[in-house]
């Protein structure tokens, strides 16, 4: 028997899928309800179906359901509230909180690295440009998109990347994707179809990138990073993902000698994936040109608006050597048929009118002030600590005076509503103790940075 409880008449509570077979139906019902509470399907303090409605749907006596509810109440799974009904116990030891991606947002002072200032997204500009695009868009703009990306955006990106990042690019070399994550996944599938199944990544590096490459079917190998950037001599895979402009997460810049070595390695038969994730944000010097400009047929260039505008837009791009353009475009078509044309046209208009450049200038000023605030707060509250890495990007590496437990630090800091991200979280084989924190500052106001570091100092004092 299957129950799908409908909310009608005296019935209340969630719909449930419960199957009862012959014999010991009460025991079966109790077991199934325990399971639903334990795995979080029935959340703590949530309502249960009325005994009458559940009994009717299961085709059993109401007494059987009442007795099952009574047993589970005695065990601490359920609680009966006179006049209100039966509920999952709010403080049941058997319930577990279902984690969500938004849980970190509950932290008042979250130093999550890599997040831009979400409160400063140019809503009015985006809305105005969207209206202009919709007013001028031909009917074909609403058809299935070109999987490579809207022609207008690819032309605008080619012009922008040549001008700002020194990328050697024509519109035909670009495939627009849903952020850097999809770009890497598409590239991985294209490489696998060409018989390449091993890829190197910086260690420490971005854990989500390692995870999605492995999920796509690649064997992921870590490559060490030091104060000069990725150790090119340690690369053993035919492809490597690198962040030469501003290493994530250490903040170092790939040294001139290492840049030359990496290019020579690529020209000898390797392929570099250049993740240029936050290169537009340099605060104390002019940014270096993209590595891709030195060897365009041996470097895949990966870019995104996730750091410059907002990650929620899910807009990124790959600039590809000729041998990979068709395979990656095919992978994109097989994945989702193409990204939203309208959003692409809005971004293209922002690039063409230099509105995107103006937003970047605003963001640079804002981010530099917040990085300065972080350095001042560290000097004031953590006098033995220091901020390392170049003045760039959306995060900084903060070195502490002594090592602390990674887990204990994160737990104690969260109790004070501070989100901290120790360097080992970015490592393939993380140690249990560390003296380095990766601290994002772009999504916190200057007073919040000050208060967050003050609270962090109190935690470190306790530890």
C-alpha positions as CSV (number, residue, x, y, z in Angstrom):
1,X,0.0,0.0,0.0
2,X,1.2,3.5,-0.8
3,X,0.2,6.6,1.1
4,X,0.2,10.1,-0.5
5,X,-1.5,12.2,2.1
6,X,-3.5,15.1,0.7
7,X,-4.2,18.3,2.6
8,X,-7.9,18.3,2.7
9,X,-10.6,18.2,5.3
10,X,-9.1,17.5,8.7
11,X,-5.8,16.4,7.1
12,X,-2.7,18.5,7.8
13,X,1.0,18.1,7.5
14,X,3.3,17.1,4.7
15,X,2.6,14.6,1.9
16,X,4.4,11.3,2.6
17,X,5.3,8.4,0.4
18,X,4.9,5.3,2.6
19,X,4.5,1.7,1.4
20,X,3.2,-1.0,3.7
21,X,3.3,-4.7,2.8
22,X,1.5,-7.6,4.4
23,X,2.2,-8.4,8.1
24,X,3.4,-6.2,10.9
25,X,2.1,-3.0,9.4
26,X,2.6,-1.0,12.6
27,X,6.3,-1.9,12.8
28,X,6.7,-1.1,9.1
29,X,5.1,2.3,9.7
30,X,7.2,3.1,12.7
31,X,10.4,2.1,10.8
32,X,9.6,4.3,7.8
33,X,8.7,7.3,10.0
34,X,11.9,6.9,12.0
35,X,13.9,6.9,8.7
36,X,12.2,10.0,7.5
37,X,13.0,11.8,10.7
38,X,16.6,10.6,10.8
39,X,17.4,11.6,7.3
40,X,15.9,15.0,7.6
41,X,13.0,14.5,5.1
42,X,10.7,15.3,8.0
43,X,12.5,18.4,9.5
44,X,12.7,19.2,13.2
45,X,9.6,20.9,14.5
46,X,7.7,20.2,11.3
47,X,4.1,19.0,11.3
48,X,3.0,15.4,10.8
49,X,-0.1,14.2,8.9
50,X,-3.1,13.8,11.1
51,X,-3.6,10.2,12.3
52,X,-7.0,10.1,10.6
53,X,-5.7,11.2,7.2
54,X,-2.7,8.9,7.3
55,X,-4.8,5.9,8.4
56,X,-7.3,6.6,5.6
57,X,-4.6,6.8,2.9
58,X,-2.8,3.7,4.2
59,X,-6.0,1.7,4.5
60,X,-5.3,0.8,8.1
61,X,-7.1,1.5,11.3
62,X,-6.7,4.9,13.0
63,X,-5.7,3.0,16.2
64,X,-2.6,1.6,14.4
65,X,-1.4,5.1,13.4
66,X,-2.2,6.5,16.9
67,X,-0.2,3.7,18.5
68,X,2.7,4.2,16.1
69,X,2.7,7.9,16.8
70,X,2.6,7.2,20.6
71,X,5.6,4.8,20.3
72,X,7.7,7.4,18.3
73,X,6.7,10.1,20.8
74,X,8.0,7.8,23.6
75,X,11.3,7.4,21.7
76,X,11.7,11.1,21.3
77,X,11.0,11.3,17.6
78,X,7.6,13.0,17.8
79,X,5.7,15.3,20.1
80,X,2.0,15.9,20.4
81,X,0.7,19.5,21.0
82,X,-2.9,19.6,22.3
83,X,-5.1,21.3,19.9
84,X,-2.4,21.6,17.3
85,X,-1.5,18.1,16.2
86,X,1.6,15.9,16.1
87,X,5.1,17.3,15.2
88,X,8.6,16.1,14.8
89,X,10.4,16.9,18.0
90,X,12.3,20.2,17.8
91,X,15.3,18.9,19.8
92,X,15.2,15.3,18.9
93,X,18.6,13.6,19.2
94,X,17.6,11.6,16.1
95,X,17.1,14.5,13.8
96,X,19.9,16.1,11.8
97,X,20.1,19.4,10.2
98,X,20.3,19.2,6.4
99,X,23.2,21.3,5.3
100,X,22.6,23.9,2.6
101,X,24.8,26.1,0.4
102,X,23.4,29.1,2.2
103,X,24.4,28.0,5.7
104,X,27.6,30.1,5.6
105,X,25.5,33.2,4.9
106,X,24.3,33.1,8.5
107,X,27.7,34.2,9.7
108,X,27.8,37.9,10.3
109,X,31.5,38.3,9.5
110,X,32.2,35.8,6.7
111,X,35.7,36.0,5.3
112,X,34.8,33.7,2.4
113,X,37.6,34.0,-0.2
114,X,36.6,34.9,-3.8
115,X,33.3,36.5,-3.2
116,X,32.8,40.0,-4.7
117,X,30.7,42.7,-3.0
118,X,27.2,41.4,-3.7
119,X,25.6,44.5,-2.3
120,X,27.2,46.6,-5.1
121,X,25.9,44.7,-8.1
122,X,24.8,47.4,-10.5
123,X,21.1,46.6,-10.5
124,X,20.0,49.8,-12.1
125,X,22.6,49.6,-14.9
126,X,21.8,45.9,-15.5
127,X,18.0,46.6,-15.6
128,X,18.4,49.6,-17.9
129,X,20.6,47.7,-20.3
130,X,18.2,44.7,-20.2
131,X,15.4,46.9,-21.2
132,X,17.4,48.3,-24.1
133,X,18.4,44.8,-25.2
134,X,14.8,43.5,-25.1
135,X,13.6,46.5,-27.0
136,X,16.1,46.0,-29.8
137,X,16.4,42.2,-29.9
138,X,15.1,40.5,-33.0
139,X,12.8,37.4,-32.7
140,X,15.8,35.0,-33.4
141,X,17.3,36.1,-30.1
142,X,14.7,34.0,-28.3
143,X,15.4,30.9,-30.3
144,X,17.7,28.1,-29.2
145,X,21.1,29.8,-28.8
146,X,24.4,29.2,-30.6
147,X,26.2,26.8,-28.2
148,X,29.4,28.7,-28.7
149,X,27.7,31.9,-27.4
150,X,25.9,34.9,-28.8
151,X,27.9,36.4,-31.7
152,X,27.6,39.9,-30.1
153,X,29.2,38.7,-26.8
154,X,32.0,36.8,-28.5
155,X,32.9,39.9,-30.6
156,X,32.7,42.2,-27.5
157,X,34.8,39.8,-25.4
158,X,37.4,39.4,-28.1
159,X,37.9,43.2,-28.2
160,X,37.9,43.5,-24.4
161,X,40.4,40.7,-23.8
162,X,42.8,42.0,-26.4
163,X,42.6,45.5,-25.0
164,X,42.7,44.7,-21.2
165,X,44.4,41.3,-20.8
166,X,46.6,41.1,-24.0
167,X,44.9,37.9,-25.1
168,X,45.4,36.8,-28.7
169,X,41.9,36.1,-29.7
170,X,39.3,36.2,-32.4
171,X,35.6,35.7,-31.8
172,X,35.7,32.2,-33.3
173,X,38.1,31.1,-30.6
174,X,35.6,31.8,-27.8
175,X,33.0,29.5,-26.2
176,X,30.7,31.1,-23.6
177,X,29.9,28.9,-20.6
178,X,28.0,29.0,-17.3
179,X,31.0,30.2,-15.2
180,X,34.5,28.8,-14.8
181,X,33.1,25.6,-13.4
182,X,31.3,24.6,-16.5
183,X,34.2,25.8,-18.6
184,X,36.5,23.3,-16.9
185,X,33.9,20.5,-17.1
186,X,33.5,21.1,-20.8
187,X,37.2,21.2,-21.4
188,X,37.7,18.0,-19.4
189,X,35.1,16.1,-21.5
190,X,36.7,17.3,-24.7
191,X,40.1,16.2,-23.5
192,X,38.8,12.8,-22.5
193,X,37.4,12.3,-26.0
194,X,40.9,13.0,-27.3
195,X,42.4,10.3,-25.0
196,X,43.8,12.7,-22.4
197,X,42.7,11.6,-18.9
198,X,45.2,13.2,-16.5
199,X,45.4,16.8,-15.4
200,X,47.6,18.7,-13.0
201,X,46.3,21.4,-10.6
202,X,48.0,23.7,-8.2
203,X,48.3,22.4,-4.6
204,X,47.0,24.4,-2.7
205,X,44.3,25.3,-5.1
206,X,40.6,25.5,-5.5
207,X,38.9,22.4,-4.1
208,X,35.7,22.8,-6.3
209,X,37.8,22.7,-9.4
210,X,39.6,19.5,-8.3
211,X,36.2,18.0,-7.5
212,X,34.6,18.8,-10.8
213,X,37.6,17.6,-12.9
214,X,37.6,14.3,-11.0
215,X,33.8,14.1,-11.4
216,X,34.2,14.6,-15.2
217,X,36.5,11.5,-15.2
218,X,40.0,13.1,-15.1
219,X,42.8,11.8,-12.9
220,X,43.8,14.9,-10.9
221,X,47.4,15.3,-9.8
222,X,48.6,18.0,-7.4
223,X,51.5,20.3,-8.4
224,X,53.3,22.1,-5.5
225,X,53.3,25.9,-5.2
226,X,55.9,28.1,-3.6
227,X,56.7,31.8,-3.3
228,X,57.4,31.9,-7.1
229,X,54.2,30.2,-8.1
230,X,53.6,26.7,-9.5
231,X,56.7,24.5,-9.6
232,X,56.8,23.8,-13.3
233,X,59.4,21.1,-12.9
234,X,57.0,19.1,-10.9
235,X,54.3,18.8,-13.6
236,X,53.7,15.2,-14.7
237,X,50.4,15.5,-16.4
238,X,49.9,16.6,-20.1
239,X,47.6,19.4,-19.0
240,X,47.8,21.7,-16.0
241,X,45.5,24.3,-14.6
242,X,47.3,27.4,-13.2
243,X,46.5,30.9,-11.8
244,X,49.6,32.8,-12.9
245,X,48.3,36.4,-12.4
246,X,47.3,35.8,-8.7
247,X,47.7,32.3,-7.4
248,X,44.7,31.0,-5.6
249,X,44.9,30.9,-2.6
250,X,48.4,32.0,-1.7
251,X,48.3,35.3,-3.6
252,X,51.7,35.0,-5.2
253,X,52.4,36.0,-8.8
254,X,54.1,33.5,-11.1
255,X,57.7,34.7,-11.4
256,X,59.2,35.7,-14.8
257,X,61.4,32.7,-14.8
258,X,58.5,30.3,-14.0
259,X,56.3,32.0,-16.7
260,X,59.0,31.3,-19.2
261,X,59.4,27.7,-18.0
262,X,55.7,27.1,-18.1
263,X,55.5,28.4,-21.7
264,X,58.4,26.3,-22.7
265,X,56.8,23.3,-21.1
266,X,53.6,23.9,-23.1
267,X,55.4,24.4,-26.4
268,X,57.1,21.1,-25.8
269,X,53.7,19.4,-25.9
270,X,51.8,20.4,-22.8
271,X,48.6,22.4,-22.5
272,X,48.1,25.1,-19.9
273,X,44.6,26.1,-18.7
274,X,45.1,29.7,-17.5
275,X,42.4,30.5,-14.9
276,X,42.5,34.3,-15.0
277,X,39.8,34.5,-12.2
278,X,40.6,37.9,-10.7
279,X,43.3,39.5,-12.8
280,X,41.4,42.8,-13.3
281,X,42.0,43.6,-9.6
282,X,45.6,44.8,-9.1
283,X,45.9,47.7,-6.7
284,X,49.6,48.7,-6.5
285,X,50.8,48.1,-10.0
286,X,49.7,47.5,-13.6
287,X,48.5,43.9,-14.2
288,X,50.6,41.5,-16.1
289,X,49.3,40.5,-19.5
290,X,47.7,37.0,-19.8
291,X,50.1,34.1,-20.3
292,X,47.9,33.1,-23.2
293,X,49.3,36.0,-25.2
294,X,52.7,34.3,-25.3
295,X,51.5,31.0,-26.7
296,X,47.9,31.1,-27.8
297,X,48.0,27.6,-29.4
298,X,49.2,26.0,-26.2
299,X,47.1,27.9,-23.6
300,X,43.4,27.7,-22.9
301,X,42.3,31.0,-21.3
302,X,39.4,30.9,-18.8
303,X,37.6,34.0,-17.6
304,X,34.4,34.9,-15.8
305,X,32.3,37.7,-14.4
306,X,31.8,35.9,-11.1
307,X,34.5,38.1,-9.4
308,X,33.8,41.3,-11.3
309,X,30.0,41.4,-11.3
310,X,28.4,38.5,-9.5
311,X,28.7,34.6,-9.5
312,X,24.9,34.4,-9.8
313,X,25.1,35.5,-13.4
314,X,26.8,32.3,-14.4
315,X,28.7,33.8,-17.3
316,X,32.2,32.8,-18.3
317,X,34.2,32.1,-21.3
318,X,37.0,29.9,-22.8
319,X,39.5,31.1,-25.4
320,X,40.6,28.0,-27.1
321,X,43.4,26.8,-29.4
322,X,42.0,25.8,-32.8
323,X,42.2,22.0,-32.1
324,X,39.8,22.3,-29.1
325,X,37.2,24.7,-30.4
326,X,35.0,22.2,-32.1
327,X,35.2,19.5,-29.3
328,X,34.4,22.1,-26.6
329,X,31.5,23.6,-28.5
330,X,30.1,20.1,-29.1
331,X,30.4,19.4,-25.3
332,X,28.6,22.7,-24.6
333,X,25.8,21.8,-27.0
334,X,25.4,18.3,-25.4
335,X,25.4,19.8,-22.0
336,X,22.7,22.5,-22.2
337,X,22.4,23.7,-25.8
338,X,23.9,27.1,-24.9
339,X,23.7,29.8,-22.3
340,X,21.0,32.4,-21.9
341,X,21.1,34.7,-25.0
342,X,19.5,37.7,-23.3
343,X,22.0,37.7,-20.4
344,X,24.8,37.5,-23.0
345,X,23.5,40.4,-25.0
346,X,23.3,42.5,-21.8
347,X,26.9,41.8,-21.0
348,X,27.9,42.5,-24.6
349,X,26.2,45.9,-24.4
350,X,28.1,46.7,-21.1
351,X,31.4,45.8,-22.7
352,X,30.7,47.8,-25.9
353,X,29.7,50.9,-24.1
354,X,32.6,50.7,-21.5
355,X,30.0,50.5,-18.7
356,X,31.7,47.3,-17.6
357,X,35.1,49.2,-17.4
358,X,33.5,51.8,-15.2
359,X,32.1,49.2,-12.9
360,X,35.6,47.6,-12.7
361,X,37.1,51.0,-11.7
362,X,34.5,51.3,-8.9
363,X,35.2,47.8,-7.7
364,X,39.0,48.4,-7.7
365,X,38.7,51.4,-5.4
366,X,36.3,49.6,-3.1
367,X,38.3,46.4,-2.9
368,X,41.6,48.2,-2.4
369,X,40.1,50.1,0.6
370,X,38.9,46.9,2.0
371,X,42.2,45.2,1.6
372,X,43.8,48.1,3.3
373,X,41.2,47.8,6.1
374,X,42.1,44.1,6.5
375,X,45.8,44.9,6.8
376,X,45.2,47.6,9.3
377,X,42.9,45.3,11.4
378,X,45.5,42.5,11.4
379,X,48.2,44.9,12.4
380,X,46.0,46.2,15.2
381,X,44.5,43.0,16.6
382,X,47.0,40.4,15.4
383,X,50.3,42.2,15.7
384,X,52.3,39.0,15.3
385,X,50.4,38.2,12.1
386,X,51.1,39.4,8.6
387,X,49.3,39.7,5.3
388,X,51.3,38.0,2.5
389,X,50.8,38.0,-1.3
390,X,50.6,40.9,-3.7
391,X,48.0,43.7,-3.4
392,X,45.5,42.2,-5.7
393,X,42.3,40.1,-6.0
394,X,39.5,39.6,-3.5
395,X,41.4,37.7,-0.8
396,X,44.7,37.7,1.1
397,X,46.7,35.1,3.0
398,X,47.1,35.9,6.6
399,X,50.0,34.3,8.5
400,X,49.6,33.7,12.2
401,X,52.3,33.7,14.8
402,X,51.7,30.0,15.8
403,X,49.9,27.0,14.5
404,X,46.3,26.2,15.6
405,X,43.9,23.3,15.1
406,X,42.0,23.8,11.8
407,X,38.7,22.3,13.1
408,X,38.8,24.0,16.5
409,X,39.6,27.4,15.0
410,X,36.7,27.2,12.5
411,X,34.3,26.0,15.2
412,X,35.2,28.6,17.8
413,X,35.1,31.4,15.1
414,X,31.7,30.3,13.9
415,X,30.4,30.5,17.5
416,X,31.4,34.2,17.3
417,X,29.7,34.5,13.9
418,X,33.0,34.7,12.1
419,X,33.7,32.6,9.0
420,X,37.4,31.7,8.5
421,X,39.0,29.5,5.9
422,X,42.4,28.0,6.9
423,X,44.9,27.3,4.1
424,X,44.6,23.4,4.6
425,X,41.1,23.5,3.2
426,X,42.7,24.2,-0.2
427,X,45.2,21.3,0.0
428,X,44.9,17.8,-1.4
429,X,46.4,16.3,1.8
430,X,45.5,18.8,4.5
431,X,47.3,18.9,7.8
432,X,45.3,19.2,11.0
433,X,47.1,22.3,12.1
434,X,48.0,25.5,10.3
435,X,49.3,29.1,10.7
436,X,47.7,30.5,7.6
437,X,44.2,31.7,6.8
438,X,42.8,32.6,3.4
439,X,40.6,35.7,4.1
440,X,38.3,37.2,1.6
441,X,37.5,40.9,2.2
442,X,35.6,42.2,-0.9
443,X,32.1,41.2,0.5
444,X,32.6,42.8,3.9
445,X,32.4,46.5,4.7
446,X,35.4,48.1,6.4
447,X,33.7,48.3,9.8
448,X,32.7,44.6,9.5
449,X,36.3,43.7,8.6
450,X,37.5,45.5,11.7
451,X,35.0,43.7,14.0
452,X,35.6,40.3,12.3
453,X,39.3,40.4,12.8
454,X,38.8,41.6,16.4
455,X,36.6,38.6,17.1
456,X,39.1,36.3,15.4
457,X,41.9,37.7,17.6
458,X,39.7,36.8,20.7
459,X,39.3,33.2,19.3
460,X,43.0,32.9,18.7
461,X,43.7,34.1,22.3
462,X,41.4,31.4,23.6
463,X,43.2,28.7,21.6
